[in-house]
Amino acid sequence: MSTSNDTQTTEECPKPFTEGGKCLDEVRLVFDDQQELFVSQNFLILSSPVFEAMFKNEFKEKQSKTVNLTGKNYADFLEFLMCIHPGFLNPITESNVLRIAPIAEEYQVASIVTSCKSLMKNWLDKELQVAKRSSTSTLEHVVPARQCLTILTTALSLNYETETAYAVDTIAKLPHRIYYGSYRPDTINSNYLDYTRKVNGVDVKVREIIAECRQLFLKLHAQLRCEILSKRLALYPGNEVM
């Protein structure tokens, strides 16, 4: 017969890596806020050539069995570990790819890097299709523009040349006045800017999404901004650009 302990729900059980004493070759991963994760050394060695070098050579971590992950986010790193844990293999999705990709790249986990790159390109395709299915109103394109600019920012930071080029081409197909220039009173009702759109499941005012798009665009190198605008202009003979 089942006991009360057997009926303990998954939510009540601690996640992997969050409790010590589970493996003989345990390594502590310590974050800036002093939160800790506990991971098998062999698991890390098999998963990442960076960790392999760390523990097979004379690094201080080899003796202390402690790795200080300065600047790393606890929740993001735990999600990364859950993606490579053979018992879970959490999927790479739109909700975690931009958090997982930098970690996978730093620790050279090739399979996860490949999955992240593929997901980023598919996500760009999806956002463009969402924009195309929407009405011709620029307001229906603000969320796809924000998502694409965010993907571009991550791809740039990781030196993903193919994904960066793909994001540039995608953004060039979206209305440029979302991320560059200004709205004219005769082309849009300013009251529409107070409408909301969902971003990552949260209702956000359109004007706030546009402001974020412009911030993301302005942070790009001038040459890349010019490339996006030039590609957009080239799509519209006679300079009839949306």
C-alpha positions in Angstrom: 0.0 0.0 0.0 1.1 3.6 -0.6 2.1 5.6 2.3 1.7 9.4 2.7 5.3 9.8 1.7 4.7 7.9 -1.5 2.0 10.4 -2.5 4.2 13.5 -2.1 3.7 15.6 -5.2 6.4 16.6 -7.6 6.1 20.2 -6.5 6.9 19.2 -2.9 10.1 17.3 -3.9 13.3 19.3 -4.2 14.6 19.9 -7.7 17.8 18.0 -8.7 21.0 19.9 -7.8 19.4 21.8 -5.0 20.3 19.5 -2.1 23.8 18.4 -1.0 24.8 14.8 -0.2 23.3 13.2 -3.3 26.6 12.1 -4.9 30.1 11.0 -3.8 31.9 13.4 -6.1 29.9 16.4 -5.2 30.9 19.9 -6.4 29.3 23.1 -5.0 28.4 25.9 -7.4 28.2 29.1 -5.4 26.4 32.2 -6.7 26.9 35.9 -5.8 23.8 35.8 -3.5 25.3 32.7 -1.8 22.7 30.4 -3.2 24.2 27.0 -4.0 23.8 24.1 -6.4 25.3 20.6 -5.8 26.4 18.7 -8.9 28.4 15.6 -9.6 31.9 16.4 -10.8 31.8 13.6 -13.3 28.5 14.9 -14.6 30.1 18.3 -15.2 33.2 16.8 -16.8 31.1 14.7 -19.2 28.8 17.7 -20.1 31.4 20.5 -20.6 35.0 20.6 -21.9 35.4 23.8 -19.8 34.5 21.9 -16.6 36.6 19.0 -17.8 39.7 21.2 -18.1 38.9 22.8 -14.7 38.8 19.5 -12.8 41.5 17.6 -14.7 44.1 20.4 -14.5 45.5 22.1 -11.5 42.8 24.7 -11.0 41.9 25.6 -7.4 38.4 24.2 -8.0 39.9 20.8 -8.3 41.0 20.8 -4.7 38.2 22.9 -3.1 35.3 21.2 -5.0 33.8 24.6 -5.1 33.1 26.8 -8.2 32.2 30.4 -7.6 30.0 31.5 -10.5 30.4 35.2 -10.3 27.9 37.1 -12.2 25.8 34.1 -13.0 22.1 33.8 -12.2 21.0 30.9 -10.0 17.7 30.2 -11.7 19.2 30.4 -15.2 22.1 28.0 -14.3 19.7 25.6 -12.7 17.5 25.7 -15.9 20.7 25.0 -17.9 21.6 22.0 -15.8 18.0 20.6 -16.1 18.4 20.8 -19.9 21.5 18.5 -19.8 20.4 16.3 -16.9 19.8 12.8 -18.6 16.8 12.2 -16.4 15.0 15.4 -17.4 16.5 16.9 -20.6 14.2 19.9 -20.3 13.5 21.3 -23.8 14.9 24.5 -25.2 12.0 26.8 -25.7 11.2 30.5 -26.3 10.9 30.9 -22.5 14.4 29.8 -21.7 16.6 30.0 -24.9 17.9 33.5 -24.4 18.9 32.6 -20.8 20.3 29.2 -21.7 22.3 30.1 -24.8 25.0 32.3 -23.1 25.7 29.6 -20.5 25.8 26.8 -23.1 28.2 28.9 -25.2 30.5 29.8 -22.2 30.7 26.2 -21.1 30.9 24.8 -24.7 28.0 22.4 -24.5 27.8 21.9 -28.3 24.4 20.1 -28.4 22.7 22.8 -26.4 24.3 25.6 -28.5 23.0 23.9 -31.7 19.5 23.6 -30.2 19.6 27.3 -29.1 20.6 28.5 -32.5 17.9 26.5 -34.2 15.3 27.7 -31.8 16.3 31.3 -32.3 15.9 31.0 -36.1 12.6 29.2 -35.8 11.4 31.9 -33.3 12.3 34.7 -35.8 10.3 32.9 -38.5 7.4 32.5 -36.2 7.4 36.2 -35.2 7.5 37.3 -38.8 4.6 35.0 -39.7 2.6 36.4 -36.7 3.2 39.9 -38.1 2.2 38.9 -41.6 -1.1 37.3 -40.3 -1.9 40.4 -38.3 -3.7 43.4 -39.7 -1.9 46.0 -41.6 -1.9 48.2 -38.5 1.6 48.9 -37.2 0.4 48.3 -33.7 -0.1 44.6 -34.4 3.6 44.4 -35.2 5.1 45.8 -32.1 5.4 42.6 -30.1 7.1 40.7 -33.0 9.5 43.6 -33.5 10.4 43.5 -29.8 11.0 39.8 -29.8 13.1 39.9 -33.0 15.2 42.8 -31.6 15.7 40.9 -28.3 16.8 37.8 -30.3 19.2 39.9 -32.4 20.8 41.4 -29.2 21.5 37.9 -27.8 22.8 36.6 -31.1 25.2 39.6 -31.4 26.4 39.1 -27.8 27.3 35.5 -28.6 28.9 36.2 -32.0 26.3 34.1 -33.8 26.9 35.4 -37.2 24.3 33.3 -39.1 21.6 34.0 -36.5 22.5 37.7 -36.4 22.2 38.0 -40.2 18.9 36.2 -40.1 17.5 38.5 -37.4 18.6 41.6 -39.4 16.8 40.3 -42.4 13.7 39.6 -40.4 13.6 42.9 -38.6 14.0 44.7 -41.9 10.6 43.2 -43.0 8.8 44.8 -40.0 7.6 48.4 -39.9 10.7 50.6 -39.2 8.7 53.3 -37.4 8.3 50.9 -34.4 12.0 51.0 -33.7 13.2 54.1 -35.6 11.6 57.5 -36.3 8.4 58.8 -34.8 4.7 58.5 -35.3 2.9 61.3 -37.1 -0.5 62.4 -35.6 -2.1 61.9 -39.0 -1.1 58.3 -39.3 -2.0 56.9 -35.9 -4.5 57.6 -33.1 -2.3 58.3 -30.1 -4.9 56.7 -27.9 -4.0 53.3 -29.5 -0.6 53.6 -27.8 -2.3 53.0 -24.4 -3.7 49.6 -25.7 -1.9 46.6 -24.2 -0.3 43.6 -25.9 1.0 40.4 -24.2 4.8 40.2 -23.8 5.9 36.9 -22.2 2.4 36.5 -20.8 2.2 40.0 -19.3 0.0 42.8 -20.5 2.2 45.8 -21.5 1.2 49.1 -23.0 2.0 49.5 -26.7 3.9 52.7 -26.0 6.1 50.9 -23.6 6.9 48.1 -26.0 7.7 50.7 -28.7 10.0 52.5 -26.3 11.9 49.3 -25.5 12.2 48.5 -29.3 13.8 51.9 -29.8 16.2 51.4 -26.9 17.2 48.0 -28.3 17.7 49.5 -31.8 19.7 52.4 -30.6 22.0 50.1 -28.6 23.0 48.4 -31.9 26.2 49.5 -33.6 25.6 52.3 -36.1 26.6 50.2 -39.0 24.1 47.5 -38.1 21.3 50.0 -37.7 22.1 51.4 -41.2 22.1 47.8 -42.6 18.6 47.1 -41.2 17.2 50.4 -42.5 18.9 49.9 -45.9 17.5 46.4 -46.2 14.0 47.7 -45.4 14.3 50.5 -47.9 15.4 48.0 -50.6 12.1 46.1 -50.0 10.0 49.1 -51.2 10.8 50.5 -54.6 9.9 54.2 -54.7 10.6 54.6 -51.0 7.1 53.6 -50.1 8.2 52.2 -46.7 5.8 51.3 -44.0 
